[in-house]
Amino acid sequence: MRDLKDLLYEMYLAAGTPSLDKMAADVAEDDELSGSPSRDTIRRCISSPTLPPGQADAVAVAVVLARLARWDEDVVAARVRALWVEALMRVPAGRLIGEYDDQLLLDDLEVHPALSPAAASTELGALPAYVARGFDAELAEVVDAVVARGRSDIAVLVGGSSTGKTRACWEAARRLPDGWRLWHPVEPDPASALIGQLDRVAPQTVVWLNEAQHYLLDPKHGAQVAGELRALLNAPDRGPVLILGTIWPEHWADLTSEPNRGPDPHAQARQLVKNRSIAVPGVFTSEDLTAARSLAAGDPRLAQALQHAEQGQITQYLAGAPALIEHYGAAPPAARALIEAAMDARRLGHGLALSQPLLESSAEGYLTDIEWDLLDDDWLERALAYTAMPLRGTRGPLTRIRPRAGHRSESGRPTYRLADYLEQHGRQRRHGDRVPAAAWEALVLHAAPVDRVRLAAAAHNRGLLRIAMRLYAAAADGNGTGRHEEWRLASGLLKGAGRMEEWRTWHRRAVAADDDEAVRTEARILREAQGADAALAWLQGAVDAGSRAAVRATARMLKEEGQLEDALVWFLRDAEAGAPLALDIAQTLEKLGGIDAALHWYEKSFEQGDSGSLQWVARRLDAAGRPDEALAWYLRAVDVVGGFLFLGRTAELKEMLHGTEAALTWLGERADAGDTLALGAAARLLTGAGRDEAALAWLQERAEAGDAGAWREIALIWKRAGRKAEALTYYDRAVREGDELAHMWGAEMLKLAGDKAAALTWYKRAADAGATYAPLHAAKILQEAGRVEEALDWYERAAPTDPGELSKAASMLRDVGRQEDALAWYRRAADAGDGSALRSTAELLEEMGRAEEAARLTRYGWEPDNTIADPWEVVEAREPDGGGR
């Protein structure tokens, strides 16, 4: 069907993008056309991703467009007829849910197999009895709403490895009525499979995105995947469709965190999943355990898990996690080396498939000299046999990937996959471990081309400049991600190292590759040196040579120079080539003609993933005294990005236009849907009107109905009233009712009140409850109190979340005069991936009078063995092909 839609759209552009009215009129005037599509049908023929409902209508639209474009209408009509029939005959994606048996669940949907107790009955199925938990009810609500309303939706389960995410998605999918299909795109790779076959997704289909990071964080296709999935969800004529995804918390953080500056590759994905996550706890609650015990009599696997699992980690035990850890801990040296090499490759950014040469070459770095010397000639085969050994019915630590027909690896050599639980274990336990030189060398030589840019960035962040440059060069030689970003990133490394001659060479290559940022940087350099006219003249030459990036850079420079009308012409010229700079166009139009002139392009900007456009328009309309329109945009913004900055204003407008009860009802609904800010906004709405008692009564009612966050909001009211003791009582109650963040709020209150000793106790309790930033706050209090050694322990505890905390510990040591200790901690920070640690180390070396070392470190970086690198030359790479420059 894609070929048909592409042909119709190509003709539409060639015809000069005629209006729907024009095309409808042309169809109506031609009595020889067998089709008579309405204006709406014509629109859907051109812009909807679905098959036109009638062949005759599609042919009529094509003939009209062919005439306007001066194409051969007979040839076009025949081609469209053939493509329409071909599209009609295509089988929808996926298979009926009722066709899935246990083996398909394991093989196709990637549900973890359960352990097999020695005395297990042969009558047991492949999967253990399912224990429904609290989050299952949330997921069931999403599924039931899709069926009841006929409207597409998405849910993403966020939780650690082996916590039951994939099995929960399957149990939810089983709720769907007969006739629903399930499609899991995986070959040749997840992202490419989804993009290539998404047009085959029919209504009543579950799109299965197990390990959603492989789709949405794909370096080459992630933005396109997210954009096409958003289009699928927003196309009523393609629904209902249900997208079910699973993802680890660390990947979820990567996906949903907005960059402080520079490109935002995950903007589309954030819009897709915003407010669509469901947290999957890593442990069973007491209620969950009670439910499990009631099912255990019929399933010895569940009974064994209840007896032996630690701290309520039932699903992990069932998936064989303890057996994996035990097998890894008891592994012979060579097998352990392969597992740890795989752990490090994955945490540095390599993809799932780890080649045998990569693992074999890396292993030497994880073995002592004696262990290496004692290896037998067949050590690799024996080590791989150990790592592949099934454990109680589950896969071993490192298992071979069996390629499907037609999808062999490029090298023809076997590839292996690290068990999910061990991958997560490695990320947590080895986050700050130094990667041996042999592993880096193996990555340079054997890493998959698409992974080299990520690996180069990992080396760069660790101050391994020589290795990073080799990986960037390897990416350039192998086309990297296909975006040529390696040239720009490598030039940035060289510039930061003060190697300006070499920077200029690589920067010019980035310009030749038509990299947006590089072309814009070159134009700015020219403007600073010779003025805007010279820069614009250079850009015009680049445009004449075929540079798309130069068109964009010209538009932006004219905008910066205040030449808005000329800038708009260039922005629109760029838009004709697709993927317009919608936000720039909107901003330019607003300056030229006011907010109304720009609304269409702000809408386009939002569709491209810039959620800030919704907030900006809402505020502009609000400031212009247009509350009804402002509220509509605020409500959209709240639905998409949450209401951290403007939920309160949205509630105020809701109250002003529709009354207090309507505003409270809306906020209550948001709280029920998981918006943790809604309760506070409701309380402030009432207390701002002097209705403190009403606010307390409203929150008390919600708290007693089971909303733990309401206890925290009651505590906030007492806090604002200066009643610290009462506030702490309610914060403590909130924690006991399940609001783990309440400890953080209580600690902050105590800290601001000057009671740092009590605040420290509360921060420690918050850290024990899993609050991410609590260790950092505890470390700061201890640092301020001069308790340096204790502070170091807490900075260390904070480091798995942010390696920069190790640099903060180093800076603390530097401030108290412990310079050698500070150097060691900066190096630890670099090993953990803190990109600022090299610069901080060089500054400290300068302070210590070791200027020569500082200069050498800045210019050449470290080697993996912790020494400052000797002088090295930049690796040459082939010239880029892109850009037509």
N, C-alpha and C positions, 0 to 999 in steps of 0.2 A: 504493500500500500504506500510505502514511503516514496517509491518511484512515481506513482500516480500523483501524490500530493506535491512532490518536488516539481514535476512537469507543469502542473496547473499554476503553481506559484511563480515559476520561471516565466511562463507566458504572461501572467498578470503583471510582472515587472516590465517585461518587454513591451507590453501594450501601454505602458505609461501609467500604471496603477489607476485604471478608470474607477469611477464611483460605482457603488452598487446600483444606484438609480440608472446610470448610463447603461450598465450591462443588462439590467432587467428590461429596459426599454428596447435594446437591440434584440434581445431574445423575443420579446413580444411582437416585434415588427417582422420577424422571419417566420412565415407560415410553414416553411419546409423543414424546420427543426422539429423532431418528434418530441423533444423534451420541452417542458414549460416551467422551469424552476422559479420559485418565488424569490423575492429579494433576500430573505433569510437563508433559503437553500443555497443561493449563489454565495453568500458569505461563508456558509459552512463548507462548500466545495473548495473554497480557496484557503480558508484559515483554520478550519477545524481539523484535528488530527484523525478524525474518524472517516470511514468510507462514505462517500456520497450515497444517499439512500437509493437513488435510481440511476441506472447506467445512462438512460436517455438525458437526464438532467445534467450529468457530468459531461456528456458529449456536447450538449448545447452550450454550456459555459465555455468549454474548450474551443468550440468553433468561433464563438463571438470574440474570445481573446485572440485567437489566431488571426482573425481578420484585422483587428486593431494593431496587432504586432507585425502584420504582413508576412505571416507564416503560411505554409501550404495547409489549408484547412482540411483537405481530404486525408493527408498523411497524419495530421494531428488527431482527427476523429478516429481513424483506425487504431492509432496508438493508444488513445484513451480508452476505447472499447476493450482492447486486449488487457490493458493494465487493470481496468475495473474488474473484469472477470477473474484475472489472476489474484487480485486482492480478495475477492469474494470467496475463492476456493481455498484460501489459506486457512490452516487449522489454528484456532486460538492458542495462545501461549499456555503452557502448563498442562496439568492433568486434573481430572475430577478428584476432589478431596476424598471421596469414598473409595478411590482406587488405591489409596496409600495403605500399605501394611507395615508391620514393625520393621522389616528389613529396609524398606524405602525410607522410613523415618530416619534410620541410622545412616544410610548411604546418601540420600538425596537432600534431606533437610538438616543433616548434621547434628541431630540430637545425640548427646553423649550416651553410649551404651552403659548399662549399669554393671556393677561388679557382680560376680557369680560366686556365691558361697559354695563351699564344698558339698553341702548336703542339699543343694537347690533341686527342686523338682523339675523334671523335663517338661512339665506342663506349664511352667511359667512362661509368660511372654518375654520379649526382648526388653520391655520397659517395666519398671516397678510400678506398683500402685501409686496413683497421683494424689498428693496432698494439696488441696486448694488452700492458698494463703491469702493474706490481706490484699496484696497487690493484684491477685487474680480477679477480684471483684472490680477493680478499676479497669482492667483490661476487658472484662466481660461487658462493662458498660459501653466501651467504645465499639465493640463488635455488635452488640445489640442495637446501638444507635444507628450504625451503618445499615443494618437490615431494616429497621423500622422506618428510617427517614429516606432511605434510598440515596444517601449522600456519601461520597467517598471520604475517607479519613486515614490517618496514620497514627500509629503508636510505636514508640521505641522503648524497649525495656533496657534500663541501664543498671548494670550490676557486674560484679567480679566474675572471674572464670568459674564455671561449674556451680553457679548459684541457682540454676533452674530456669534461665531466661528462655532458651530455645524450646524446652519442653512446655513451658507455660504458653508460648505462642501457639504451639500445636494444639494444646487443649482448648485454647480460645478459638482456633480455626475450626475445630470440630463442632463448635456451636452453630456454625453457619448452615443454612438450609441446603437441601439437596440441589445439585446443579452448580454449586460454586466450584471454581477451579483454584488450583494453587500453582504458582510459577516461581521457581528458584533459578535465577539467571547465574550461571557459573562459568561457562566455557565460551571463548578461550580464556577469558579472565572475567571476574565479576562485573566490572564497570563496562567493558566493551560488550559483554553479553546483554546487559540491560539496555544500553543505548541502541544496539543493533536490532533488538527484537521487541522493544517497548510498544511499537505500533501494533503488535499482535495481541496485546492484552485486551481482552473483551470485558464487558461489564460482568460483575459477579466473579471477580478474580482476586485472590490474595497474592500480592507481590511480596515474596519472602526475602528479606534482606538480613539473613543471619550474618553476624559480624559486619554491621553496616559500615564500619570504617573502610572496608575494602571497596565500597561503592562511593561513599560521600567524601572520603579523604584521599581518594585516588589522585596522585599528583597530576596526571594528564587529563583525566575525564571527570574529576569530582564535581566541578561547577556545572558541567553539562548534565551529568546524572541528576543533580539536585534540581536544576531548572526544568528538565523534562518530567521529573516526578511531580513537581509543583504544577506543571501544566496538566498532567494527567488528573491530579486531584481536583483541579479547578475547571475541568471540562465536564459539565453535567451530562452531556450525551455519551460519555464513555463510562459513566458510573452505574451502580456503585462499585468502587474498587477499595480494597482494604490493604494498606501497606503495613506490614509487621516487621520490625527491625529489632536487633539486639546489639549491644555495644558495651564495652568496658568503660568504667568511669574515667580512666585517663584519656581514652580516645574521645569520650564525650566532652571532656574539658577542652581538648584540642579543637573539636568541632564547633563548640559554642562560644569560645573566647574570641572577642574582637581584638584585632591587632592594634597596638598603640599608634602605629604609623605604617606607611607602605601599603603594598597590595593586600587585598582582603580575599584570599582564594576561597574562603568558606562562607561567604555572605549568603549565597543562594541556599546552601545547606542549612544555615542557621534559620532562615525563614521557613524552610521545609519542616524542621523538627521543633520549632519554638512552641513551648507549652504542650508538647506532645510526648513528653517523657514520663515513664513510670519507673520508679525506683524499685529494684529487687534486692531486698536485704540479704546479707550473706549468711545470716543465722535464722533458725526457726525460733519464733516466740513461744512462750509457754502454751498459748492457744494452738499454735501450729503443731507443737509436740503432742498435745492431747489428741488432736485430729489424726496425727500419724500413728499413735498407739492403737487407735481404733481400727486402723487398716492393716497393722503389722501382722495380725494373726493369719491373714491370708497371703502374706508375702514375706518369706524369710529374709529377703534382701533388705527390706525396710526394717525388719526386726533387728537385723545385725547392725544396721546403721544407727538405730536408736540406742543400741547397747554400747557401741564403740566410738561413735563420732564425738569429737571434742567440741564443747561450747556451742552446741546446737547446729554444727555445720553438717547437716544431714545430706544435702544435695552433693556437697563436695565429696563426702565419703562414698555416696552411691556412684559417683563418676570416677572413683578410683584415685582421688587426689592424695590420700595418705599413702596409698601404694606407690604412686608416682614419686612422692618425696622420699619414701623409704628406698625405692629402687635407685633413685639418683644418689642418695647418700651412701649407698652400699656399692656403687658402681666401681669397677676396676678403673685404674687411672686413664686408660685410653678412652673408655666409654664416657667417663666423667668429663674428659676434655672435649669430646664432641658435643655433649649436652651444653656445657658452658660456652663453647664457641657459638652454638646456635642461640643461646640466651643473649649473648652480647651482640651478635649480628642483628637480632630482632629489635633489641632496645635501641640500637644505633640507627635503625631506620630501614633495614633490609626487608623485602617482602616475605611472604609466607614460604615460598619455595626456595630452599637452601640447597645449592648444588653440592654434589659430592666433592668436587675439587675444592670448593670453598671450605667445607668442613675439614677435609683432609689436611689442607695447607694451614688452616688455623690451629689445629690441634697441638702442634709443637709448642706453641706459646703457653699452653695450659699445663704442660708437663715439666717436672724437674729434669735436670740433666740425667739423673739416675733412672727415672721413669722412662725417659726417651731412649736411653741406651739399652734398656732391658726389653723393649718391645720386640715381639716376634715379627717375622716377615708378613704374616697374615693378620697383623694387629687391626687393620681397618675393618676387614670382614668380620672379625670376632667382635669388635666394638659395636659395629652397626647391628649385628645380630643381638647383642645384649640390649641396645637401646630400642630395638623393634619388638622385643619380647612382650606379648600381651600380658596384662596384669589383671587377674580376676575378671577376665572377659572384656577389659577395656584396652585401648591402644597403649602402646609403650611410650616412653619419653620422646623418642625421635623415630618417626616412621616414614617409610618411603611413600612418596606420592605416586600413585599409579595413574599415568596419563590416559585420558580417554582417546579413542581412535581419532586421528587427525590433529591431535594437539600435543605432539611430542615437544620436549624442550628443544630450544635452538641448538644446544651443544650435543644433544643426544645422550648426555650423561644423566644418571638418576638424580632426582631431587628429593629432599626430605622436609618434613614438617615437624616442628617442635610442638609438643602437647600444650594446649592452651594454658592449663593450670601451671605448668612449669615456666611458660613464658611470663605469666604474671608474677610468679614467684621470683624469677630472675630480675624482673624490673624492680621489684621491691627490695630484694636482698642485695643485688649487685649494682644498684643505681649509682653508687659512687666508686665502684671498683675500676681500677686502671685496666684498660684493654691492652693486651700484650701486642708487641710490634708484629709478631707473626700473623695475628688476626687482622691487623690493619693492612698488611701486605697482601694477605689473601683477598680482602675486600677490594683492594685496588685492582687485582688481577682477575678476580672471578665473580664479582658482584653483578647482579643483573643490571643491564644498562639503565632501566627505568628507575633503579634505586640509587644510582650513583650521586645524584645531586643531593638527596637527603643525607647520604653517608658523608659527603663532602662537608655539608653544613654541620654535621655532628663532629667531624674532625676539627673544623674551624672553631666551633664553640669550645673545644677542649684545648685550643692553642696549638694544635698540631698542623701548622701552616703548610709545611712541605707535603704532608700526606693529603691535606685538603686540596691543594693545587693539583696533585696527581689525580685525585678523583674527579675534580672539575674537568681536567684535560681528558680523562677517560670518558666522561659524560659527553664532552664535545665530540670526541671521535666516534662515539656510539649513538649520537643524536639524543642522549639523555632522555628527558621527558618529551622531547619533540618541540619544546617551546624555546629552546636556545637560551634559557635563563642562566645556564652555567657560565656563559661569557660575562654577564653582568655581575653575578655573584663572585666570580673569581677576580674580576677587576676591583670589586669592593674590598676583597681581602688584601690585595696588593696595595691599594690606596691606604688602608688602615695600617699596613706595615711600613708605610713611607717609601715604597718602591715605585716611584712615580713614572720612571721610564717604562717599566714593565706594565704598570697600570694603564698607561696610554695605549700600549699595544692591545691589551685585552679589552679595554674600553672600546677601541675602534672596531674590534671584532664583534662586540655586542651591538654596536651601532649598525654594522654590516648585516647582522642577523635580524635587524629591524625590531630590536627590543624597545618597548615603549619608554621605559625608564632611562635607558642609555641614550636614546635619541633626544629625549627631553633634557637630560643632563648636558649633552653636547651643545644643544641650543643655548642653554643657560650660560655655559662657559663662554660661548661666543658673544652673548649679550653683555656679559660683564666686561669682556675684553674690548669689544668693538662696537657695542651698542645694539639696540633692538633691530635696526634695519639690516645690519649684517647678518644677524641670527636668522631673521625671517627670509633673507635672500638664500642663505644656506639651506633652510628648510624647504624652500620652493624647489631648489635643485634636487633635493632628496625626493620630494613628491613627484617631480618629473621622472625620476628614476624608478618610481613604483613603490615608494615607501608609504605604507599605511600609517606607521607610527609617526611619520613627519606630518601627516594631515592632522592628527590629534594634537601633536606638539604645537603646530601653527595656531590651531584654534585656541589652545590654552594660553599661549604667549600673547595673542591678541587680546584675550580676555584680561590677562594680567596687566596689559598696557592700557586698558580702558577702552579699547576699540571694539565695543560690544557688538555693533551691527556686523562688522567684518568677521568677528569671532563666530557669530551665529551662523553665517554663511558656511564657514569651514566646519563647524560642528555638524551641520545638517548634511554637508558633503560626506563627512565620515559616516553619518547615520545611514546613508544610502548603501554602504557596503555591509551593513548588518552590525549588531551589537553596539548601538550608539552610546555615546557618553551622556546618558539621559540626565544625570544630575547636573552636569555642566550646562547642558541646554536649558534645563529648567531654571537654574540660577541666572543665566544670561537673559532669558525671556522675562524673568521677574524684575530684573533691574531695568529692562527696556519698557515693560508694559504692565507691571504689577502682578500680584499673585494669581489672578484669574487667567492671565495669559500663559502661565507656567503650569497650571494644574495637570494638564495632560502629561507633561514630561516628568513632573514629580511622580505621577502614577507609574510611568514607565520606569523611573528610577527605582521605585519600590519593587516592581516586578523583577528587576535585575538583582535584587537582594539588598538594597540600601534601605533598611527599615527607618533610618533617621529622617527620610523624606516625609513619612507620615507625621512624625512629631513636629517637624518644621512647619508643614502646612497647617497643622492644627493650631500651633502657636501664632502663626501669622494671621489666621482667620480670627482667632480669639482676640488678638490685639486690635484687629480691625472692627471689633464690635459685632461679629457675626457668630453668635454663640451656637445656633443650631448646626451650622456647617462645621464649626470647630469641634463640637461634640462628636459628630459623625467620624471625623478624622481621628480624634483622640481615642474613640472606642476601637477603631481599627488598630491604632498603634498599641493599645493595651493588649488586644488579642494577639498581636504578633510578637511584641517584645516584652510584655509585662509592663508594669507601671511604676518602676522604681522612681522616676523623676516626675511623673505627671498623673499618677493614679488619683492623688488628692484633688487636683484641678478638674479631672474628669468627673469625679464624684460631685464636686461643687457645681459644675455645669448641669449635671444630671439632676441635682436637687433644685437648682434655679429654674430649670425648664419643666421638670416633671414632679417635683415634690420630694420631701425627705424620705418618705416610705419607699418610693421608687428607687432612690439612690441606695438606701440600705438593702433593699431586696437584691439589687444588682451586685452590690459588694458581697452580700452573703452568698450569692451564686458563685462568684469568683472564688471566695474562700472555700466553698465546697469542692470546687474544681482544682484546688491545690495552690491558689495564689496566696502566698504567705504574707503579702503586704495588705491584702484587702481588709483584714480585721482591724489593723491599725488605722487605715483610712476611714473606716466606719466609726471607730472610736473618736478620731479627731473631728469628724463631721459633727458628732453629737456634743463633744466637749467644747468645740469652738462656738457652738450655739448656747453654751452655758448649761448643757444638759448632762452633767457628769453622772448623775444617778441613772439616767436612762442608758448611758454608755455602759456603765457597770452591769446593769441588769441585762442588757442585750448580750454582752460578752459572757456573763455568768451562764445564761441560758445555753449559749453555744458550747461553752466549756463543759457543762454537765451533760451535753448531748454527745460528747466525745471528741470535741475539737481541742487538741492539746495547745495549739497556738493561741487560743483565746485566753488561757491562763497567763501566757506571756504578755498579752496586751493589757490584761488587768494589772499585772505588775508594773507596766509602763505608766499607767494612770497614777498608781501610788508613787512611782518614782517622780513623776512631774509634780506631784503634790508635796514632795520632800519627805515622804514617809518611807525611808529606806528599809526599815525592818519588815514592814508589810510587803514591800516590793520583793524583798529576798524570799519571803515565804511563798509568794506566788510564782516566782521564778523556779524555786525548788519544786513546787507542785507541777509546773509545766514539764520539768525534766522527768518527774516520776510518771507523768502521763504520756511520755514519748516524744517530747519536743527537745531534741538533743542540743539545739542552738541556745536554749534558755540559759545554760551555764555561761555562754559567752556574753549574753546581755547583762546578766548579773555581775559578771566580772568587770565589764566596762563601766557599769554604774559605780561599783566600788572603787575602781581606779580613778574615775573622775572626781569622786568624793575624797580622794587622798588616802584611802585605806588600802595601800598597796599590798600589805601582807594578806588581807582577806581576799583581795583581787587575785593574788597569785594562787591561793587555794582553789578559787573558782576556775581559774584558767586551767589548772592541772586537772580538775574534774572534767572540764570541757574536753581537754585533750584525750583523757581516758575514754570519753564517750564518742570520740572520733571526729571532733570539730577540727577542721583542716588547719585553721590559722591560730589555734590556741597555743601550740608550742612556741610560735614566734612571739606572741604577746608575753608569755611567761618568761622567755629569754630576755626580752627587753626590760622587764621589771627587775629581773635578777642582775642584769648588766648595770642598770641605774643604781642598784644597791651595792655595787662593787663586788658582787658574788660571781666572779668571773668563771670559775670552774663549773659551777652549777649552770651558769648561762650557756657555757659551751655544750653541755649535755642537751639542753633544750634546743639550741640551734641545730645540733646534730639530729634531733628528733624531727625538726621541721624540714630537714633537707630533702627527704623523698618527694615532697610536694613541690619544692622550689630549690634548686641547687644554689641559688643566690644567697640562701640563708647561711651557707658555709662561708661565703665571702663576707657576710655581715659579722660572722664570728671572727674571721681574720681581721677585719677592720677594728673590732673591739680589742683584739690582742695588740694590734698596731698602735692604738690610742693609749694603751697602758704600758707601752715601751717594750713589749715582748715581740721584737721584730722577727727573729728566727722562727718562732712559733707561728707568727702571722704568715710568713712565707709558706710554711708547710700547709696551713689551712687554705691559702689561696690556691695552692696546687691541688688540694683535694677538691676545691670548688671547680677547678678546671676539669678534673677527671669526671666530675658529675655532670659537666656540660654547661657551666656558667660562662657565657661568652665574655663577661667583663673581667674575669679573673686574670687573664694575661696582662691586660693594661694596668690593673691594680698592682700586680706583681712588679711590673716594670717601674711604676711610680715609687714603690717601696724600695726597690733596689737603688733608685736614684737617691732617695732620702738616706740610705745607708752608705752612700759614697761609692756605690758599685756601678758607676755610669756605663762602663764598657759592657758589662753584662746586661744592663737594662736596654742598651741600644741593640745588642745582638738578639735579645729575646723579642723585642718589638719587631725587628726586621725578619727574623727567621723562625720564631716560635720555639716550642718544645719538641723533643722526640718522645716516643712512648715510654722510654726508660727513665723519664723525669730529668734528663739533661737538656740544657739549652742547645738547640740544633746548630751544627756547623753551617757556614755559608752554603747555600744551594741555589742552583739556577732553576728558573721556571721551566716546567715541562712544556714543550711545544705541542700544539694540537692543530688539527687541520682547520682551514678557514671555513666559516659557516657558509651555507648555501643560500640562506633566506634573505628576504628583503629586496632583492633586485637592485642592490646598491653597487 
